[in-house]
Structures are given as structure tokens and as C-alpha cells.
Amino acid sequence: MDEKIIILTGAGISKPSGISTFRDSDGLWEKHKIEDICSAGCLDTNYEATINFYDQRRIDIKDKEPNIAHKTIAKLKNKYPNQIEVITQNVDDLFEKANCKDILHLHGYLPHIKCMSCEDIQNIAYKQQKEGFSKCKKCGGKLRPDIVFFGEMAPNYEKMYKLLEKCGLLVVIGTSGYVIDVSFLTQYADFTILNNFEASEAIIEECFHKVYYECATIAIEKIEQDIENFISNKTI
């Protein structure tokens, strides 16, 4: 089977595990201005505060555990490694904790830091960058979180679009549609599924063959069956 099943996830899949979404009123983001800690140039003008913010986010994900949605997707990916591709907008490591392999992180990966000069990447897990990770071991350059800030290039988008060229089934879980126009992405697939907790003004639900408005941890059982049906019958 040449057609790929693309599973694209956003913050809504990790929220049941206790990781606050970008728009939560009670999350880490609420206490900061985006332009100060997550926009192109903030490392030049606000380096220490930016590093401190992502250090705190790294601490925040340390004890978080994958939920049934992460685990089910990991099970499917491991069962059909050549057919299923998992792409996430999230920078957390819950898919990795669920033993899901070969995740494409579109916006970076929180446990990683990157050299601003040679772009060498280190995995510091849940350690704080400000404590012992100030200079690159290879070139001595300044280090930064391996996160794509607003206004910066996101190189993994090119990889996503390349995968979408072979997409038979697109499954979108837990994204508002404001960062990635998922309605537009549906044109790449023969069949499409949307799962969000509620409707979003940024998503045209008519573009999707099936829509589940409920928590990802509830919808995932139906999505799993849809995926199995597509693999068996090329339909959902």
C-alpha cells in the first residue's frame, strides 16, 4: 500500500495530560508576551528571559504522562510503521514517552537545545539550559531552545508537504487551525478526519469526511477503527 496515513496533532492531544495549550488562560503563556519569549529576534533582545521561560516549560513536561490518545497512535505507528506518519505541532515529548517512533516535530522539540552558530543539537532532557549549557561544545557558539519562534523558518514543513503528496487518509487531532490551515491540507488526501474538542472558526469542517467534536481521549477509539478500516478497505 503506497498511500500514507498522516496523523497531524496539535495541543489538544496533550491537554488531557496536563500540558497547557497556547491559548489557555491559566497556562505558562498567560504570564508572558509572545514578542518577548517566542518571536524572531527575542534571543537578541531578551535572551535571559527567553531561556528562563523554556527552562520552565521543560520542567513542566518532566512529570507529564502520555494519555490514551498518544498511546493508541503509538500502537498504530508501531503496527504499521511504513504506512503511518505522525506529525505534531507540539514541542512536548509525550509521543516519545508513549514509545512512538519517528515523530516529525514541526515546531521543534523542548528537550533539545541548538547552537545558534553551527546548529548542532544536544538533548538535555529536562535540565535547565541556564545551568551548564551556555556554550556549544563543538564551536563555542551561543545555545538556544530548539523551538521555532513566530517569524522564523520552520524547515520541517517541507518534510510535511512531501509526506502529504502520498496521503490517502489525513487525520487531524487537537489543533485550532490558526497556525496551520488544516482545511487547505485536506486537498492532499482522499479521506479526512477531524477531531477537536469543539468547532474552530479557522477550520472549515465541510472539508472533512468525518468530524468528532470531543476530547481526543474519547475520540481516539473511533479514529483507531477508522484507520484500521482504511488499511483494510481503503475507505473510512
Residue frames relative to the residue before (quaternion, step in Angstrom):
aa qw qx qy qz dx dy dz
M 1.0000 0.0000 0.0000 0.0000 0.00 0.00 0.00
D 0.2638 -0.8054 0.5156 0.1263 3.58 -0.50 1.19
E 0.6100 0.5816 -0.3550 0.4044 3.58 1.12 -0.64
K 0.3287 -0.7532 0.5444 0.1682 3.52 -0.97 0.95
I 0.2741 -0.6754 0.6505 0.2134 3.49 -1.33 0.46
I 0.1207 -0.8028 0.5833 0.0283 3.57 -0.53 1.20
I 0.0895 -0.7723 0.6279 0.0372 3.56 -0.77 1.05
L 0.0686 -0.8053 0.5886 -0.0180 3.57 -0.50 1.26
T 0.0525 -0.8335 0.5499 -0.0139 3.56 -0.58 1.14
G 0.1743 -0.7628 0.6149 0.0987 3.50 -1.31 0.56
A 0.8224 -0.3019 0.1788 0.4478 3.52 -1.34 -0.19
G 0.5888 0.6235 -0.3603 0.3669 3.58 1.13 -0.61
I 0.6312 0.5278 -0.3489 0.4487 3.59 1.16 -0.43
S 0.7179 0.4381 -0.2469 0.4815 3.58 1.14 -0.59
K 0.5019 0.6778 -0.4195 0.3357 3.58 1.20 -0.37
P 0.6540 0.5041 -0.3472 0.4446 3.68 0.88 -0.72
S 0.6471 0.4963 -0.3178 0.4836 3.60 1.24 -0.33
G 0.6239 -0.5915 0.3199 0.3981 3.58 1.29 0.10
I 0.5324 0.5952 -0.4272 0.4242 3.58 1.24 0.27
S 0.4015 -0.7522 0.4715 0.2251 3.56 -0.55 1.19
T 0.4241 -0.6914 0.5234 0.2612 3.55 -1.09 0.73
F 0.7146 -0.4608 0.3218 0.4165 3.53 -1.30 0.32
R 0.7768 0.3685 -0.1759 0.4795 3.58 0.97 -0.85
D 0.3975 0.7139 -0.4915 0.3013 3.61 1.19 0.16
S 0.4451 -0.7135 0.4762 0.2571 3.57 -0.92 0.88
D 0.7473 0.3835 -0.2128 0.4991 3.58 1.20 -0.42
G 0.5114 0.6787 -0.4005 0.3427 3.58 1.23 0.26
L 0.7463 -0.3882 0.2973 0.4516 3.54 -1.37 -0.05
W 0.6325 0.5716 -0.3322 0.4036 3.56 1.02 -0.82
E 0.5985 0.6212 -0.3621 0.3533 3.57 1.03 -0.76
K 0.7065 0.4768 -0.2578 0.4550 3.58 1.11 -0.63
H 0.7343 0.3774 -0.2077 0.5246 3.58 1.28 -0.01
K 0.4167 -0.6491 0.5675 0.2883 3.53 -1.27 0.44
I 0.5575 -0.6363 0.4216 0.3263 3.56 -0.91 0.96
E 0.6726 0.5187 -0.3043 0.4313 3.57 0.92 -0.89
D 0.6515 0.5343 -0.3159 0.4363 3.59 1.21 -0.45
I 0.8428 0.1825 -0.0462 0.5042 3.58 0.95 -0.82
C 0.8014 0.2340 -0.1374 0.5330 3.62 1.18 -0.03
S 0.5867 0.5403 -0.3946 0.4562 3.58 1.01 0.76
A 0.6404 -0.5206 0.3942 0.4043 3.55 -1.17 0.59
G 0.7807 0.3131 -0.2479 0.4806 3.56 -0.86 0.99
C 0.5280 0.6576 -0.4190 0.3364 3.60 1.17 -0.33
L 0.6129 0.5441 -0.3571 0.4480 3.59 1.16 -0.47
D 0.6364 0.5066 -0.3252 0.4823 3.57 1.22 -0.40
T 0.7850 0.3455 -0.1616 0.4882 3.56 0.96 -0.86
N 0.8112 0.1648 -0.0351 0.5599 3.58 1.14 -0.60
Y 0.0548 0.8763 -0.4777 0.0292 3.55 1.08 0.83
E 0.7101 0.4793 -0.2854 0.4296 3.59 0.65 -1.08
A 0.6724 0.4890 -0.3037 0.4654 3.59 0.90 -0.89
T 0.6307 0.5318 -0.3302 0.4587 3.59 1.06 -0.75
I 0.6549 0.5005 -0.3039 0.4777 3.58 0.93 -0.91
N 0.6502 0.5205 -0.3162 0.4543 3.59 0.93 -0.86
F 0.6430 0.5347 -0.3251 0.4415 3.58 0.99 -0.83
Y 0.7248 0.4243 -0.2550 0.4791 3.58 0.84 -0.92
D 0.5405 0.5656 -0.4012 0.4764 3.57 1.21 -0.35
Q 0.6683 0.4959 -0.2934 0.4705 3.57 0.97 -0.89
R 0.6413 0.5127 -0.3259 0.4686 3.59 1.01 -0.74
R 0.6214 0.5348 -0.3362 0.4635 3.59 1.07 -0.71
I 0.6367 0.5075 -0.3141 0.4882 3.56 1.03 -0.80
D 0.6444 0.5644 -0.3104 0.4121 3.56 1.01 -0.89
I 0.7369 0.4140 -0.2497 0.4725 3.62 0.99 -0.71
K 0.4366 0.7468 -0.4380 0.2447 3.59 1.24 -0.32
D 0.8034 0.2887 -0.1318 0.5038 3.58 0.80 -0.99
K 0.4739 0.6656 -0.4501 0.3603 3.59 1.24 0.15
E 0.2301 -0.7918 0.5582 0.0920 3.56 -1.01 0.87
P 0.5490 -0.6060 0.4516 0.3570 3.60 -1.09 0.63
N 0.3402 -0.7303 0.5540 0.2099 3.56 -1.09 0.68
I 0.7640 -0.3902 0.2526 0.4475 3.55 -1.31 0.00
A 0.6073 0.5528 -0.3631 0.4401 3.60 1.11 -0.55
H 0.6439 0.5000 -0.3139 0.4867 3.58 0.95 -0.88
K 0.6937 0.5012 -0.2804 0.4346 3.56 0.85 -1.02
T 0.6539 0.5066 -0.3180 0.4633 3.59 1.00 -0.77
I 0.6447 0.5023 -0.3182 0.4804 3.58 0.99 -0.81
A 0.6289 0.5269 -0.3305 0.4665 3.59 1.02 -0.78
K 0.6386 0.5250 -0.3193 0.4633 3.57 1.00 -0.85
L 0.6719 0.4907 -0.2921 0.4716 3.58 0.93 -0.90
K 0.6487 0.5204 -0.3136 0.4584 3.58 0.96 -0.87
N 0.6836 0.4740 -0.2834 0.4772 3.57 0.97 -0.82
K 0.6437 0.5141 -0.3122 0.4732 3.57 1.16 -0.60
Y 0.7948 0.1443 -0.0536 0.5870 3.58 1.04 -0.83
P 0.0483 -0.8748 0.4809 0.0339 3.61 0.70 1.06
N 0.7267 0.4338 -0.2484 0.4712 3.59 1.06 -0.66
Q 0.6917 0.4777 -0.2717 0.4686 3.57 1.24 -0.29
I 0.7543 0.3597 -0.1853 0.5171 3.56 1.07 -0.75
E 0.0869 -0.7639 0.6386 0.0338 3.53 -1.01 0.94
V 0.1766 -0.7873 0.5858 0.0770 3.57 -0.83 1.02
I 0.0352 -0.7862 0.6155 -0.0431 3.54 -0.70 1.18
T 0.0227 -0.8207 0.5708 0.0015 3.59 -0.85 0.88
Q 0.3988 -0.6762 0.5701 0.2421 3.51 -1.22 0.66
N 0.5839 0.6240 -0.3507 0.3830 3.56 1.27 -0.35
V 0.3420 -0.7384 0.5474 0.1953 3.55 -1.15 0.66
D 0.5035 0.6488 -0.4312 0.3737 3.61 1.25 0.03
D 0.4608 -0.6968 0.4909 0.2472 3.57 -1.32 0.16
L 0.2883 0.8007 -0.4909 0.1865 3.59 1.14 0.50
F 0.6106 0.5162 -0.3645 0.4774 3.61 1.06 -0.55
E 0.6430 0.5132 -0.3221 0.4684 3.59 0.98 -0.80
K 0.6455 0.5087 -0.3196 0.4716 3.59 1.01 -0.77
A 0.6688 0.4785 -0.2867 0.4914 3.59 1.18 -0.57
N 0.4718 -0.6970 0.4107 0.3506 3.58 1.36 0.11
C 0.3521 0.7030 -0.5245 0.3267 3.56 1.04 0.84
K 0.2892 -0.8002 0.5104 0.1249 3.57 -0.72 1.09
D 0.8656 0.1822 -0.1102 0.4531 3.53 -1.37 0.46
I 0.1801 0.7881 -0.5592 0.1839 3.57 0.75 1.05
L 0.2517 -0.7367 0.6044 0.1691 3.57 -1.00 0.81
H 0.1469 -0.7922 0.5905 0.0460 3.57 -0.44 1.28
L 0.3132 -0.7968 0.4894 0.1660 3.57 -0.35 1.23
H 0.8049 0.2974 -0.1204 0.4992 3.56 0.98 -0.83
G 0.7188 -0.4246 0.2464 0.4923 3.56 1.19 0.45
Y 0.3323 -0.7304 0.5765 0.1539 3.51 -1.39 0.11
L 0.4670 -0.7559 0.3918 0.2388 3.54 -0.43 1.28
P 0.6687 0.4969 -0.3332 0.4416 3.66 0.90 -0.68
H 0.6620 0.5029 -0.3069 0.4632 3.61 1.21 -0.25
I 0.0950 -0.7281 0.6694 0.1127 3.52 -1.30 0.55
K 0.2253 -0.7991 0.5534 0.0671 3.55 -1.13 0.71
C 0.4768 -0.6546 0.5084 0.2926 3.53 -1.10 0.75
M 0.4161 -0.7245 0.4987 0.2307 3.56 -0.90 0.95
S 0.6733 0.4679 -0.2935 0.4914 3.59 1.30 -0.18
C 0.8300 0.1949 -0.0811 0.5162 3.59 0.50 -1.18
E 0.3897 -0.7616 0.4285 0.2908 3.60 1.39 -0.14
D 0.3039 0.7318 -0.5400 0.2838 3.59 1.13 0.55
I 0.2507 -0.7893 0.5498 0.1094 3.57 -0.98 0.90
Q 0.1054 -0.7676 0.6303 0.0501 3.55 -1.05 0.86
N 0.3002 -0.7136 0.5995 0.2032 3.55 -1.15 0.67
I 0.0504 -0.8158 0.5761 0.0034 3.60 -0.49 1.17
A 0.4238 -0.7268 0.4456 0.3058 3.58 1.32 0.26
Y 0.7894 -0.2945 0.2275 0.4882 3.60 -0.63 -1.11
K 0.3788 0.7267 -0.4867 0.3026 3.57 1.21 0.40
Q 0.4755 -0.6534 0.5038 0.3052 3.55 -1.25 0.36
Q 0.4879 -0.6883 0.4528 0.2885 3.55 -0.79 1.01
K 0.6541 0.5446 -0.3216 0.4149 3.58 0.99 -0.78
E 0.6964 0.4259 -0.2681 0.5116 3.58 1.26 -0.25
G 0.8719 -0.0544 -0.0231 0.4862 3.56 0.09 1.31
F 0.7130 0.3931 -0.2614 0.5184 3.60 1.23 0.09
S 0.2327 0.8079 -0.5039 0.1977 3.55 0.69 1.11
K 0.7974 0.2080 -0.0916 0.5591 3.60 1.13 -0.66
C 0.5327 -0.6263 0.4733 0.3163 3.55 -1.13 0.71
K 0.4706 -0.6922 0.4767 0.2688 3.58 -0.93 0.94
K 0.6837 0.5042 -0.2872 0.4425 3.57 1.12 -0.62
C 0.8482 0.1157 -0.0200 0.5164 3.58 0.78 -0.99
G 0.5102 -0.6662 0.4138 0.3531 3.59 1.25 -0.13
G 0.4459 0.7152 -0.4365 0.3150 3.56 1.29 0.09
K 0.6325 -0.5312 0.4168 0.3797 3.53 -1.35 0.26
L 0.3111 -0.7605 0.5461 0.1634 3.56 -1.06 0.77
R 0.0861 -0.7846 0.6136 0.0241 3.53 -1.23 0.60
P 0.6002 -0.5077 0.4336 0.4404 3.61 -1.19 0.20
D 0.4065 -0.6964 0.5323 0.2576 3.58 -1.04 0.76
I 0.3558 0.7110 -0.4934 0.3528 3.53 0.68 1.24
V 0.3723 -0.7000 0.5577 0.2459 3.57 -1.04 0.75
F 0.2379 -0.7830 0.5629 0.1162 3.56 -0.57 1.18
F 0.6357 -0.5069 0.4085 0.4148 3.57 -1.26 0.40
G 0.7813 0.2950 -0.2402 0.4948 3.56 -0.85 1.00
E 0.6317 0.5056 -0.3372 0.4813 3.59 1.29 -0.10
M 0.5885 -0.5540 0.4532 0.3761 3.55 -1.29 0.36
A 0.1866 -0.7596 0.6148 0.1015 3.55 -1.10 0.77
P 0.2435 -0.8417 0.4599 0.1438 3.61 0.19 1.25
N 0.6508 0.5418 -0.3360 0.4124 3.61 1.06 -0.56
Y 0.4736 0.6509 -0.4547 0.3813 3.59 1.24 -0.07
E 0.6102 0.5512 -0.3446 0.4528 3.57 1.06 -0.73
K 0.6438 0.5079 -0.3136 0.4788 3.58 1.03 -0.79
M 0.6289 0.5393 -0.3368 0.4475 3.57 1.01 -0.79
Y 0.6918 0.4759 -0.2916 0.4581 3.59 0.81 -0.95
K 0.6069 0.5412 -0.3564 0.4601 3.58 1.10 -0.59
L 0.6536 0.4956 -0.3069 0.4827 3.58 1.01 -0.78
L 0.6451 0.5477 -0.3211 0.4252 3.58 1.00 -0.82
E 0.5568 0.6161 -0.3884 0.3994 3.59 1.16 -0.46
K 0.7379 0.3521 -0.2075 0.5371 3.58 1.24 -0.45
C 0.4088 0.7661 -0.4272 0.2521 3.58 1.27 0.25
G 0.1775 -0.7674 0.6094 0.0905 3.54 -0.88 1.01
L 0.7836 0.0814 -0.0195 0.6157 3.56 1.08 -0.83
L 0.1163 -0.7754 0.6191 0.0428 3.56 -0.84 1.05
V 0.0724 -0.7798 0.6219 0.0045 3.55 -0.79 1.10
V 0.0854 -0.7968 0.5982 0.0061 3.58 -0.66 1.15
I 0.0073 -0.8198 0.5695 -0.0596 3.57 -0.66 1.14
G 0.9014 0.0536 -0.0277 0.4287 3.52 -0.95 0.98
T 0.5807 0.5538 -0.4120 0.4317 3.59 0.88 0.86
S 0.4880 -0.6953 0.4567 0.2642 3.56 -1.00 0.87
G 0.4392 -0.7040 0.4515 0.3282 3.58 1.16 -0.54
Y 0.5211 0.6533 -0.4123 0.3629 3.59 1.24 0.01
V 0.6991 0.4283 -0.2718 0.5040 3.61 1.06 -0.63
I 0.7742 0.1171 -0.0553 0.6195 3.59 0.97 -0.91
D 0.3725 -0.7219 0.5420 0.2152 3.56 -0.83 1.01
V 0.1496 -0.8403 0.5169 0.0664 3.56 0.18 1.31
S 0.5471 0.5876 -0.4059 0.4366 3.61 1.17 -0.40
F 0.6411 0.5185 -0.3092 0.4739 3.57 1.03 -0.81
L 0.6550 0.5415 -0.3199 0.4189 3.59 0.97 -0.83
T 0.5641 0.6331 -0.3925 0.3562 3.60 1.12 -0.52
Q 0.5692 0.6137 -0.3877 0.3861 3.60 1.13 -0.46
Y 0.6186 0.5607 -0.3394 0.4334 3.59 1.21 -0.40
A 0.7513 0.4223 -0.1952 0.4681 3.59 1.14 -0.59
D 0.5058 -0.6244 0.5045 0.3158 3.54 -1.26 0.49
F 0.7864 0.0930 -0.0245 0.6102 3.56 1.09 -0.81
T 0.1012 -0.8182 0.5659 0.0020 3.55 -1.06 0.78
I 0.0943 -0.7747 0.6246 0.0282 3.54 -1.12 0.80
L 0.1104 -0.7750 0.6202 0.0500 3.56 -1.03 0.88
N 0.0246 0.7728 -0.6340 0.0160 3.53 -1.00 0.89
N 0.1657 0.7410 -0.6354 0.1404 3.53 -0.66 1.21
F 0.6177 -0.5416 0.4035 0.4030 3.56 -1.21 0.40
E 0.7854 -0.0453 0.0508 0.6153 3.57 1.12 -0.74
A 0.6669 -0.4983 0.3658 0.4162 3.57 -1.28 0.24
S 0.1939 -0.7614 0.6089 0.1091 3.55 -1.22 0.62
E 0.5110 -0.6566 0.4623 0.3066 3.57 -0.98 0.84
A 0.6627 0.5227 -0.3008 0.4441 3.60 1.19 -0.48
I 0.7058 0.4148 -0.2519 0.5160 3.61 1.27 -0.09
I 0.2812 -0.7355 0.5958 0.1583 3.56 -0.94 0.96
E 0.2851 -0.8175 0.4720 0.1664 3.57 -0.09 1.25
E 0.5690 0.6040 -0.3798 0.4089 3.58 1.20 -0.44
C 0.5732 0.5892 -0.3750 0.4286 3.58 1.25 -0.26
F 0.7034 0.4556 -0.2471 0.4863 3.57 1.24 -0.35
H 0.4856 -0.6758 0.4800 0.2778 3.54 -1.05 0.81
K 0.7833 0.0742 -0.0422 0.6158 3.57 1.08 -0.72
V 0.0795 -0.7844 0.6148 0.0180 3.55 -1.06 0.86
Y 0.0656 -0.7772 0.6257 0.0106 3.56 -0.87 1.03
Y 0.0891 -0.7876 0.6090 0.0299 3.57 -0.50 1.20
E 0.4920 0.5884 -0.4893 0.4151 3.52 0.00 1.38
C 0.6975 -0.4577 0.3339 0.4389 3.55 -1.26 0.25
A 0.5844 -0.6102 0.4091 0.3447 3.57 -1.01 0.82
T 0.6379 0.5430 -0.3359 0.4306 3.59 1.03 -0.68
I 0.6605 0.4590 -0.2974 0.5145 3.59 1.24 -0.39
A 0.7063 0.4826 -0.2682 0.4431 3.57 0.88 -0.95
I 0.5638 0.6672 -0.3870 0.2955 3.58 1.08 -0.66
E 0.5999 0.5592 -0.3744 0.4327 3.62 1.06 -0.58
K 0.6701 0.4784 -0.2918 0.4868 3.58 1.00 -0.83
I 0.6370 0.5241 -0.3232 0.4638 3.56 1.03 -0.79
E 0.6172 0.5410 -0.3410 0.4583 3.58 1.01 -0.77
Q 0.6692 0.4859 -0.3001 0.4754 3.58 0.94 -0.86
D 0.6135 0.5427 -0.3433 0.4596 3.58 1.05 -0.73
I 0.6636 0.5021 -0.3014 0.4655 3.57 0.94 -0.88
E 0.6465 0.5053 -0.3184 0.4748 3.58 0.95 -0.85
N 0.6409 0.5201 -0.3231 0.4629 3.60 1.00 -0.80
F 0.6585 0.5093 -0.3170 0.4543 3.57 0.96 -0.84
I 0.6494 0.5115 -0.3181 0.4642 3.57 0.97 -0.80
S 0.7086 0.4572 -0.2587 0.4710 3.58 1.01 -0.80
N 0.8440 0.2021 -0.0421 0.4951 3.57 0.89 -0.99
K 0.3728 -0.7358 0.4691 0.3154 3.59 1.34 -0.15
T 0.6740 0.3691 -0.3261 0.5506 3.54 1.03 0.85
I 0.3063 -0.7358 0.5646 0.2146 3.56 -1.25 0.33
